[in-house]
Amino acid sequence: MKKIGIIAAMNEEMQEIKNIMSNIEEKNIFNLKIFLGIIEDKECVLVECGIGKVNAARTTQILIDNFEIEFIINIGTAASTTDKLNITDVVIGKSLVQHDFDITAFGHEKGYITGVGRYINSDRTLLKRCEEVMNFIDTDNSYNVHVGTIASGDLFCTDKKVADNIYKEFGAICVEMESAAVAQICMLDNIPFIIIRSISDTPNGNNNIDFDEYLKIASKRGAHFLKEFVKKQG
């Protein structure tokens, strides 16, 4: 039976998802701890990929190669690039871009990848299901859910000027370190995917403090949205 693949970057993010899983079985593949279990009667496979695009791409391919994956969800935290988002808001990635990929010397726009393009779009059906969840999910008005572009790069963004440039250049409403790499592998392998990110910090020079403080809250809210999303699967 096909499984929903769930990739989290960090242990804190993964643990919140494990908390909503049942019948958990652990496997080890290429030194990755992989957890098989059930969320809302759906078979899922969960793994922590580690920080950065290479770790994310490697883990995505390992899941695809070793399990019959229906689609992949990349879930985790991110930093906002605009004051329209608040800490612990949830962002659904409509499109993904690698803000640090640069072959402008060859006449391409920054972020453009040969054979891939500049932006990679999430699966339309999964995006629609996320939008359906947005319409009824009970957030107690404590956080909002947004749909937009997410930028990824091998940089923990603490500089507001860098974040402002990413927002201006790519239209990305948040920035993190993995999801565009997951998207690229899924696109190349013809596996549907969706990205769910919770805002844990804002680039301000001290956002490592915000990140540590809000990581658990943001991870809980991401897991909450994920659970409601899985309920929508037929």
Secondary structure, 3 states (H helix, E strand, C coil): CCEEEEEECCHHHHHHHHCCCEEEEEEEECCEEEEEEEECCEEEEEEECCCCHHHHHHHHHHHHHHCCEEEEEEEEEEEECCCCCCCCCEEEEEEEEECCCCCHHHCCCCCCECCCECCEECCHHHHHHHHHHHHHCCCCCCCCEEEEEEEECCCCCCCHHHHHHHHHHHCEEEEECCHHHHHHHHHHHCCCEEEEEEEEECCCCCHHHHHHHHHHHHHHHHHHHHHHHHHCCC
